[in-house]
């Protein structure tokens, strides 16, 4: 960086003006030096030979990315498992509905058979053949 120089004492300025200008030059030089130091620090943190905190941040980022990948894999696995379970549940519900339908038909047949048996009993009276039907069943 270029250093700023105070105006020469033999300049056409009065003594109080010269002091004000010299003070301003010194303040500006200090600000410039501070800015230069900050920029150098910033550039050093961006260079390949990064500071420890930059390495630590990069390390944490890599760990977080790895954890993210692991969690994505676990999510995918759980999603597939859930899909399989939902499919199995759907199949079980369908089988249950079919079984209930068959049971309903069987109950209807049983009821019809009982009605027929009752009708036959009433029609034939208490004959030995009617009693034989009860014993067979």
FIKOLZA-1660 file (N, C-alpha, C; in steps of 0.1 Angstrom, whole numbers, plus 5000, padded with zeros to 4 digits):
% residues 137
   i   px   py   pz ch aa at
   1 5008 4988 5000  A  X  N
   1 5000 5000 5000  A  X CA
   1 5009 5012 5000  A  X  C
   2 5004 5023 4994  A  X  N
   2 5011 5035 4994  A  X CA
   2 5009 5043 5006  A  X  C
   3 5019 5048 5012  A  X  N
   3 5018 5056 5024  A  X CA
   3 5015 5070 5020  A  X  C
   4 5006 5076 5027  A  X  N
   4 5003 5090 5025  A  X CA
   4 5012 5099 5032  A  X  C
   5 5016 5109 5026  A  X  N
   5 5026 5118 5033  A  X CA
   5 5019 5131 5036  A  X  C
   6 5023 5136 5048  A  X  N
   6 5018 5149 5052  A  X CA
   6 5023 5160 5043  A  X  C
   7 5016 5171 5041  A  X  N
   7 5021 5181 5032  A  X CA
   7 5034 5187 5038  A  X  C
   8 5042 5192 5029  A  X  N
   8 5054 5198 5033  A  X CA
   8 5052 5211 5041  A  X  C
   9 5061 5214 5051  A  X  N
   9 5059 5225 5059  A  X CA
   9 5060 5238 5052  A  X  C
  10 5067 5238 5041  A  X  N
  10 5069 5250 5034  A  X CA
  10 5058 5253 5024  A  X  C
  11 5047 5245 5025  A  X  N
  11 5035 5247 5016  A  X CA
  11 5029 5261 5019  A  X  C
  12 5020 5265 5011  A  X  N
  12 5014 5278 5012  A  X CA
  12 5003 5278 5022  A  X  C
  13 5002 5268 5031  A  X  N
  13 4992 5267 5041  A  X CA
  13 4996 5274 5054  A  X  C
  14 4987 5279 5062  A  X  N
  14 4990 5284 5075  A  X CA
  14 4993 5273 5085  A  X  C
  15 4999 5276 5096  A  X  N
  15 5003 5266 5105  A  X CA
  15 4991 5258 5111  A  X  C
  16 4979 5264 5115  A  X  N
  16 4968 5257 5120  A  X CA
  16 4962 5248 5109  A  X  C
  17 4962 5252 5097  A  X  N
  17 4957 5244 5086  A  X CA
  17 4966 5232 5084  A  X  C
  18 4979 5234 5085  A  X  N
  18 4989 5224 5083  A  X CA
  18 4986 5213 5094  A  X  C
  19 4984 5217 5106  A  X  N
  19 4982 5207 5117  A  X CA
  19 4969 5199 5115  A  X  C
  20 4958 5206 5110  A  X  N
  20 4946 5199 5108  A  X CA
  20 4948 5188 5096  A  X  C
  21 4955 5193 5086  A  X  N
  21 4957 5184 5075  A  X CA
  21 4966 5172 5079  A  X  C
  22 4976 5174 5087  A  X  N
  22 4985 5164 5091  A  X CA
  22 4977 5154 5100  A  X  C
  23 4968 5159 5109  A  X  N
  23 4960 5150 5118  A  X CA
  23 4951 5142 5109  A  X  C
  24 4945 5148 5099  A  X  N
  24 4935 5140 5090  A  X CA
  24 4943 5130 5083  A  X  C
  25 4955 5133 5078  A  X  N
  25 4963 5123 5071  A  X CA
  25 4966 5112 5080  A  X  C
  26 4970 5114 5092  A  X  N
  26 4973 5104 5102  A  X CA
  26 4961 5095 5104  A  X  C
  27 4949 5101 5106  A  X  N
  27 4937 5093 5109  A  X CA
  27 4934 5084 5097  A  X  C
  28 4935 5090 5085  A  X  N
  28 4932 5082 5073  A  X CA
  28 4942 5071 5071  A  X  C
  29 4955 5074 5074  A  X  N
  29 4965 5063 5073  A  X CA
  29 4962 5052 5083  A  X  C
  30 4958 5055 5095  A  X  N
  30 4954 5045 5105  A  X CA
  30 4943 5036 5100  A  X  C
  31 4933 5043 5095  A  X  N
  31 4921 5036 5089  A  X CA
  31 4925 5027 5078  A  X  C
  32 4934 5032 5069  A  X  N
  32 4938 5024 5058  A  X CA
  32 4946 5012 5063  A  X  C
  33 4955 5014 5073  A  X  N
  33 4962 5003 5078  A  X CA
  33 4953 4992 5084  A  X  C
  34 4943 4996 5091  A  X  N
  34 4933 4987 5097  A  X CA
  34 4925 4979 5086  A  X  C
  35 4921 4986 5076  A  X  N
  35 4914 4980 5065  A  X CA
  35 4923 4970 5058  A  X  C
  36 4936 4974 5056  A  X  N
  36 4946 4965 5050  A  X CA
  36 4947 4952 5058  A  X  C
  37 4949 4953 5071  A  X  N
  37 4950 4942 5079  A  X CA
  37 4938 4933 5079  A  X  C
  38 4926 4939 5079  A  X  N
  38 4914 4931 5078  A  X CA
  38 4913 4923 5065  A  X  C
  39 4916 4930 5054  A  X  N
  39 4916 4923 5041  A  X CA
  39 4926 4912 5040  A  X  C
  40 4938 4914 5046  A  X  N
  40 4948 4903 5046  A  X CA
  40 4943 4891 5054  A  X  C
  41 4937 4894 5065  A  X  N
  41 4931 4883 5073  A  X CA
  41 4920 4876 5065  A  X  C
  42 4912 4883 5059  A  X  N
  42 4901 4877 5051  A  X CA
  42 4907 4869 5039  A  X  C
  43 4917 4874 5033  A  X  N
  43 4923 4866 5022  A  X CA
  43 4930 4854 5027  A  X  C
  44 4936 4855 5038  A  X  N
  44 4943 4843 5044  A  X CA
  44 4933 4832 5047  A  X  C
  45 4921 4836 5052  A  X  N
  45 4911 4826 5055  A  X CA
  45 4906 4819 5043  A  X  C
  46 4907 4826 5031  A  X  N
  46 4902 4820 5019  A  X CA
  46 4912 4812 5011  A  X  C
  47 4925 4813 5015  A  X  N
  47 4936 4806 5008  A  X CA
  47 4936 4792 5012  A  X  C
  48 4942 4783 5003  A  X  N
  48 4943 4769 5006  A  X CA
  48 4949 4766 5020  A  X  C
  49 4958 4773 5025  A  X  N
  49 4963 4771 5038  A  X CA
  49 4955 4778 5048  A  X  C
  50 4942 4774 5049  A  X  N
  50 4932 4781 5057  A  X CA
  50 4936 4780 5072  A  X  C
  51 4929 4789 5079  A  X  N
  51 4931 4789 5094  A  X CA
  51 4924 4777 5100  A  X  C
  52 4926 4775 5112  A  X  N
  52 4921 4764 5119  A  X CA
  52 4905 4764 5120  A  X  C
  53 4900 4776 5122  A  X  N
  53 4885 4777 5123  A  X CA
  53 4879 4774 5110  A  X  C
  54 4885 4778 5098  A  X  N
  54 4880 4775 5085  A  X CA
  54 4880 4760 5083  A  X  C
  55 4891 4753 5087  A  X  N
  55 4892 4739 5086  A  X CA
  55 4881 4732 5095  A  X  C
  56 4879 4737 5107  A  X  N
  56 4869 4732 5116  A  X CA
  56 4855 4733 5110  A  X  C
  57 4853 4744 5104  A  X  N
  57 4839 4746 5097  A  X CA
  57 4838 4737 5085  A  X  C
  58 4848 4735 5077  A  X  N
  58 4847 4726 5066  A  X CA
  58 4845 4711 5071  A  X  C
  59 4852 4708 5082  A  X  N
  59 4851 4695 5087  A  X CA
  59 4836 4692 5092  A  X  C
  60 4831 4702 5099  A  X  N
  60 4817 4701 5104  A  X CA
  60 4807 4700 5092  A  X  C
  61 4810 4708 5081  A  X  N
  61 4802 4707 5070  A  X CA
  61 4802 4693 5064  A  X  C
  62 4814 4687 5062  A  X  N
  62 4815 4674 5057  A  X CA
  62 4808 4664 5066  A  X  C
  63 4809 4665 5079  A  X  N
  63 4802 4656 5088  A  X CA
  63 4787 4658 5086  A  X  C
  64 4782 4670 5085  A  X  N
  64 4768 4673 5084  A  X CA
  64 4763 4667 5070  A  X  C
  65 4771 4669 5060  A  X  N
  65 4767 4663 5047  A  X CA
  65 4766 4648 5048  A  X  C
  66 4776 4642 5055  A  X  N
  66 4776 4627 5057  A  X CA
  66 4764 4623 5064  A  X  C
  67 4761 4630 5075  A  X  N
  67 4749 4627 5083  A  X CA
  67 4736 4628 5075  A  X  C
  68 4736 4639 5067  A  X  N
  68 4724 4641 5058  A  X CA
  68 4722 4629 5049  A  X  C
  69 4733 4625 5042  A  X  N
  69 4732 4613 5033  A  X CA
  69 4728 4601 5041  A  X  C
  70 4733 4599 5053  A  X  N
  70 4729 4587 5061  A  X CA
  70 4714 4588 5064  A  X  C
  71 4709 4600 5068  A  X  N
  71 4695 4601 5071  A  X CA
  71 4686 4600 5059  A  X  C
  72 4691 4605 5047  A  X  N
  72 4683 4603 5035  A  X CA
  72 4682 4588 5032  A  X  C
  73 4693 4581 5033  A  X  N
  73 4692 4566 5031  A  X CA
  73 4682 4559 5040  A  X  C
  74 4683 4563 5053  A  X  N
  74 4674 4557 5063  A  X CA
  74 4659 4561 5060  A  X  C
  75 4657 4573 5055  A  X  N
  75 4644 4578 5052  A  X CA
  75 4639 4570 5040  A  X  C
  76 4647 4568 5030  A  X  N
  76 4643 4560 5018  A  X CA
  76 4640 4545 5022  A  X  C
  77 4648 4540 5031  A  X  N
  77 4645 4526 5036  A  X CA
  77 4632 4525 5043  A  X  C
  78 4630 4535 5052  A  X  N
  78 4617 4535 5060  A  X CA
  78 4605 4537 5050  A  X  C
  79 4607 4546 5040  A  X  N
  79 4596 4548 5031  A  X CA
  79 4592 4535 5023  A  X  C
  80 4603 4528 5019  A  X  N
  80 4600 4515 5012  A  X CA
  80 4593 4505 5021  A  X  C
  81 4598 4505 5034  A  X  N
  81 4592 4496 5044  A  X CA
  81 4577 4500 5046  A  X  C
  82 4574 4512 5047  A  X  N
  82 4561 4517 5049  A  X CA
  82 4552 4513 5037  A  X  C
  83 4557 4515 5025  A  X  N
  83 4550 4511 5013  A  X CA
  83 4546 4496 5013  A  X  C
  84 4556 4488 5017  A  X  N
  84 4554 4473 5018  A  X CA
  84 4543 4470 5028  A  X  C
  85 4544 4477 5040  A  X  N
  85 4534 4475 5050  A  X CA
  85 4520 4479 5046  A  X  C
  86 4519 4491 5039  A  X  N
  86 4506 4495 5034  A  X CA
  86 4500 4485 5024  A  X  C
  87 4509 4480 5015  A  X  N
  87 4504 4470 5005  A  X CA
  87 4499 4457 5013  A  X  C
  88 4507 4453 5023  A  X  N
  88 4503 4441 5030  A  X CA
  88 4490 4444 5038  A  X  C
  89 4488 4456 5043  A  X  N
  89 4476 4459 5050  A  X CA
  89 4464 4459 5041  A  X  C
  90 4466 4464 5029  A  X  N
  90 4455 4465 5019  A  X CA
  90 4451 4450 5015  A  X  C
  91 4461 4441 5014  A  X  N
  91 4458 4427 5010  A  X CA
  91 4451 4421 5022  A  X  C
  92 4455 4423 5034  A  X  N
  92 4448 4418 5046  A  X CA
  92 4434 4423 5046  A  X  C
  93 4432 4435 5044  A  X  N
  93 4418 4441 5044  A  X CA
  93 4409 4434 5033  A  X  C
  94 4415 4432 5021  A  X  N
  94 4407 4426 5011  A  X CA
  94 4404 4412 5015  A  X  C
  95 4414 4404 5020  A  X  N
  95 4411 4391 5024  A  X CA
  95 4400 4390 5035  A  X  C
  96 4401 4400 5045  A  X  N
  96 4391 4401 5055  A  X CA
  96 4377 4403 5049  A  X  C
  97 4376 4412 5040  A  X  N
  97 4363 4415 5034  A  X CA
  97 4357 4403 5026  A  X  C
  98 4366 4396 5020  A  X  N
  98 4362 4383 5013  A  X CA
  98 4357 4373 5023  A  X  C
  99 4365 4371 5034  A  X  N
  99 4361 4362 5044  A  X CA
  99 4347 4365 5050  A  X  C
 100 4345 4378 5053  A  X  N
 100 4333 4383 5058  A  X CA
 100 4321 4380 5049  A  X  C
 101 4324 4382 5036  A  X  N
 101 4314 4380 5026  A  X CA
 101 4310 4365 5025  A  X  C
 102 4320 4356 5025  A  X  N
 102 4318 4342 5025  A  X CA
 102 4310 4338 5038  A  X  C
 103 4314 4344 5050  A  X  N
 103 4308 4340 5062  A  X CA
 103 4293 4345 5061  A  X  C
 104 4291 4356 5056  A  X  N
 104 4277 4361 5054  A  X CA
 104 4269 4351 5045  A  X  C
 105 4274 4346 5035  A  X  N
 105 4267 4336 5026  A  X CA
 105 4265 4324 5034  A  X  C
 106 4275 4319 5041  A  X  N
 106 4273 4307 5049  A  X CA
 106 4262 4308 5060  A  X  C
 107 4262 4320 5066  A  X  N
 107 4251 4323 5076  A  X CA
 107 4237 4323 5070  A  X  C
 108 4237 4329 5058  A  X  N
 108 4224 4328 5050  A  X CA
 108 4220 4314 5047  A  X  C
 109 4230 4306 5042  A  X  N
 109 4227 4292 5039  A  X CA
 109 4222 4284 5052  A  X  C
 110 4229 4287 5063  A  X  N
 110 4226 4280 5075  A  X CA
 110 4211 4284 5080  A  X  C
 111 4208 4297 5079  A  X  N
 111 4195 4301 5083  A  X CA
 111 4184 4295 5073  A  X  C
 112 4187 4295 5060  A  X  N
 112 4178 4288 5051  A  X CA
 112 4176 4274 5054  A  X  C
 113 4187 4267 5057  A  X  N
 113 4186 4253 5061  A  X CA
 113 4178 4250 5073  A  X  C
 114 4180 4259 5083  A  X  N
 114 4172 4258 5096  A  X CA
 114 4157 4260 5093  A  X  C
 115 4154 4270 5085  A  X  N
 115 4140 4272 5081  A  X CA
 115 4134 4260 5074  A  X  C
 116 4142 4255 5065  A  X  N
 116 4138 4243 5058  A  X CA
 116 4135 4231 5067  A  X  C
 117 4145 4230 5077  A  X  N
 117 4143 4219 5087  A  X CA
 117 4131 4221 5095  A  X  C
 118 4129 4233 5100  A  X  N
 118 4117 4237 5108  A  X CA
 118 4104 4234 5100  A  X  C
 119 4104 4237 5087  A  X  N
 119 4093 4235 5078  A  X CA
 119 4090 4220 5077  A  X  C
 120 4101 4213 5075  A  X  N
 120 4099 4198 5074  A  X CA
 120 4094 4192 5087  A  X  C
 121 4098 4197 5098  A  X  N
 121 4094 4192 5111  A  X CA
 121 4079 4194 5113  A  X  C
 122 4075 4206 5110  A  X  N
 122 4061 4210 5111  A  X CA
 122 4052 4202 5102  A  X  C
 123 4057 4200 5090  A  X  N
 123 4049 4193 5080  A  X CA
 123 4048 4178 5083  A  X  C
 124 4058 4172 5089  A  X  N
 124 4057 4157 5091  A  X CA
 124 4053 4154 5105  A  X  C
 125 4053 4163 5114  A  X  N
 125 4050 4161 5128  A  X CA
 125 4062 4155 5135  A  X  C
 126 4060 4147 5146  A  X  N
 126 4071 4142 5153  A  X CA
 126 4073 4128 5149  A  X  C
 127 4076 4126 5136  A  X  N
 127 4078 4112 5131  A  X CA
 127 4092 4108 5134  A  X  C
 128 4095 4095 5135  A  X  N
 128 4108 4089 5138  A  X CA
 128 4118 4094 5127  A  X  C
 129 4114 4096 5115  A  X  N
 129 4123 4101 5105  A  X CA
 129 4129 4115 5108  A  X  C
 130 4120 4123 5114  A  X  N
 130 4124 4137 5118  A  X CA
 130 4134 4136 5129  A  X  C
 131 4132 4127 5138  A  X  N
 131 4141 4126 5150  A  X CA
 131 4155 4120 5144  A  X  C
 132 4154 4112 5134  A  X  N
 132 4166 4107 5128  A  X CA
 132 4175 4118 5122  A  X  C
 133 4168 4127 5116  A  X  N
 133 4175 4139 5110  A  X CA
 133 4183 4146 5121  A  X  C
 134 4177 4148 5132  A  X  N
 134 4184 4155 5143  A  X CA
 134 4196 4147 5147  A  X  C
 135 4195 4134 5148  A  X  N
 135 4206 4126 5153  A  X CA
 135 4218 4126 5143  A  X  C
 136 4215 4126 5130  A  X  N
 136 4225 4126 5120  A  X CA
 136 4233 4138 5120  A  X  C
 137 4227 4149 5122  A  X  N
 137 4234 4162 5121  A  X CA
 137 4241 4164 5134  A  X  C
% end
